[in-house]
Amino acid sequence: DGNNGTDTTPSDNTDSDTTPVDGAPGLSLTKDDSGATAGTGDTIAWTLSYANSGNQDATGVVLTETVPAFTTFNAGASTAGWVCVPDGTADSTCTLTIGALAAGSNGTAVFAVDVDATLPDGVDLTTNTASIADDGNGGPDPTPDDNSDGDDTPLVAVPDLVVTKDDGNATVVPGQTYAWTLTYDNVGDQVATGVVLTETVPDHTTFDAVSSTPGWVCVPDANAGSTCTLAIGTVTVGGGSTATFAVTVDDPIQLGVTTIANAVAIADDGSNGDDPTPDDNSDTDDTPVTVSPALEATKADALLIDVDGDGELDGGDTLRYTVVLSSTGDVAVPGVIFEDTPGAYLTLVAGSVTTTQGSVISGNTPGDTTARVDVGTLPVGTTVTVIFDAVVDDPLDPSVTSVSNQGLVFGDTVTGEPTDDPDTPTDDDPTDTPVGLQPVIEATKADALLVDADASGTPTAGDTLEYTIVVGNSGNADATNVVFTDTPDPNTALVVGSVTTTQGTILVGNTGGDTVVEVDLGTLAVGASATITFQ
């Protein structure tokens, strides 16, 4: 208390000592998507749970996130206050300022992103890590390992292939080449790899590589039933295109075919998952076929029996007809029938009908007048020969210059086609066979009482008779050098000078002393006549 005086060394009258205090913030963070699985376009929200388990308050606390690949930050679904640099796209850094966090306190925040609409090949999850830190004023965190946490969210994304097939509403004919347009696309949310188009060459066709997209491979060949593939490779989402598959229709085509049916299929290698809608991985298109069945028939004639041996067709001779039937369209003709009724001046020789196909249903029975043959089905490019004989009328009308005959062939799909004479350029004309040319001279002679001297009404001595002679040609050829002669009855005498003619020259009969009549008529045309009179 100073009663004993002042301390001479006051500087050593005090002392101090510092004892360290062991205290710091202990920040921790966990991240959880609640076991979510996300598809393209979905929102993933992570809950960030943070705490200060230390014994000292933390200041300047900040949460840090990186926007995961194939996503975009969703501010609306996140806790307010996140700031992303440079923006909210993938790989941007986002921070959320928490500020002071007292020792023993905790909190939560939400960080949300939207998954991209499409995903690259092989992407099936997104990985994300969050971290927490303070400004360090409270000292270093004694347990830094729990200052960050990651969470992987599975992503569900698959390719979805579609294909359609279109012939452009075509209608085709045998022998025609035409193409289908194959339109394909990936309408899914992930790229498709190893994409292949598969076709089968339709029945009744052959694959046409020239008119198709290059690259088609057909096994075993290009014929109907072969499998053809076109390797497309990778098809991105929305990255579809078109290909062409062309065929040539058989010519001729099988009877009864009315459509060409075809289907296309598309598939990938499956590495990015199964197609969610397999029903649209194939498409069909039927193309109508228009066929043109056609029949042709030629009919040739030949003199089979020449009764008088003159080498010409005359009454009583026999003709042989050879008919060749053919199918000239692009499809076989079923139900083919040939029939022929010989024309005027001809009569079928019963029993003479033959055919190389089918059966004779008329013409080989006595009394038959028509040759009729049931040929059946006549394939394209094949021929059938029908033969029959016909005899010419005897006697034959002398005015006839030819005999004509024409048959008819028809089928279930073809109306009547007449036979054609192969020896003429005219189509579908009858087969005309010329008859031997021969004039036929006929003469009629009429008498009349010109002068009835005694008015008795009957010829008596001294009366005058007048004769009228008509000479005509009823044959089928002109008559040349025609001469008429007439010697009056011995009980009569020619009236010299009374001879007249409508054609030609009077050689004898009008000169004194003539006792006979002779007229040179010259040429009498077919059907012509001349009239001669004398007394």
Buried (B, 14 or more C-beta within 10 A) or exposed (E): EEEEEEEEEEEEEEEEEEEEEEEBBBBBBBBBBEEBEBEBEBBBBBBBBBBBBBBBBBBBBBBBBBBBBBBBBBBEBBBEEBEBEEEBEBEBEBBBEBEBBEBEEEBEBBBBBBBBEBBBEEBEEBEBBBBBBBEEEBBEBEEEEBBBBEBEBEBBBBBBBBBBBBBEEBEBBBEBBBBBBBBBBBBBBBBBBBBBBBBBBBEBBBBBBEBBBEEBEBEEEBEBEBEBBBEBEBBBBEEBEEBBBBBBBBBBBEBEBEBBEBBBBBBBEEEBBEBEEEEBBBBEBEBEBEBEBBBBBBBBBEBBEBEEEEEBBBBBBBBBBBBBBBBBBBBBBBBBBBBBBBBEBBEBBBBBBBBBBBEBBBBBEEEBEBBBBBBBBBEBEEBBEBBBBBBBBEEBEBEBBEBBBBBBBBBEBBEEBBBBBEEEEEEEBBBBBEBBEBBBBEBEEEEEBBEBEEEEEEBEEEBBBBBBBBBBBBBBBBBEEBEBEBEBEEEEEBBBBBBBBEBBEBBBBBEEEBEBBBBBBBBBEBEBBBBBBBB
